[in-house]
Amino acid sequence: MANLSTKIILYVGNEVNFPSDVFIQNDGQGDYIKEWNLEKEKPTQEQLDALETQANEYEANLITNRENNKASAKQKLQDLGL
């Protein structure tokens, strides 16, 4: 299940300044939008749910990129003899 913040970023179409633009809260029953301070209309739960697959792919790509960057950095250090 994708993070609510990822779904919001995809809904807005660019980076979001959490928590000044959007404040996410969890009172023990899951994350929800507590405060929405963007010009774009606040999304409904249905709109956010529709982004689930896209958000899962986005998060998977972030993890893959992070792992690739880490492996690349390790290889560069090895190449330098460190």
N, C-alpha and C positions, 0 to 999 in steps of 0.2 A: 504494500500500500504506500503510495507516494505521500510525501509531506504536504501539508496544507500550504506551506510557504512556496513550495515548488509550483503548485497549482495556481497560486496567486500570481507568481511571476509569469507563468505562461498565459494566464488570462489577461494581464495588463499588457504584456508584449515587450516588457523591458524590466530592468532591475527595479526593485522596490526597496525603499529604505525602511527596514523593520527596526524599531517599532514606531518611528515617527509618522510614516505614511500609513502603515497598517499595523495594528497591534493584535497579535494572536494570543489567546489565553486558553488555558486548560484548567478546568475546575474539577478534574477527576473523571470526566466523562468524555474526553476527547477534545482535540483542538477546535477552536472556533474563532471567527473574526470578532474581536471585542470592539475595535474602533477602526473606521475606514476614513482616511483623510486624503483621498485621491479624487481628481475630477471625474474619472471614469466611474460609472455606476457600480456600486457594490454587487458582486456576483451572488447569484442564488446558489444554494447547495447543489441543485441539479446542474448548473453550469460548471461548477467545480468538479462534480462527479464525472462529467463528460470529458474532463481533461486527465482522468486517471491513467489511461494507457500512455498518453503522450508524456505525462509527468514521470511515470516509471522509466520510460526510455531516456528521458533527460537526466534523471538521477543515475541511471546505469552508466550513461556516457561520462558523467562527472567522475564516477568511481574509476572507470577504465582510464580516463585521462590522468587522474591522480596517480594510479598505479604505473602507467607508462612513464610519467614524468619522474617518479621515484626510481624506476629501473634505469632510466636514462642518466639520472644524476649519479647513481651508484656506478654505472659503467664509466662515466667520465672521470670519477674519482679513481677507479681502478686503472684506467688508461694513464692517469697522471702518477700512478704508483703510490697512491694514498690509501 
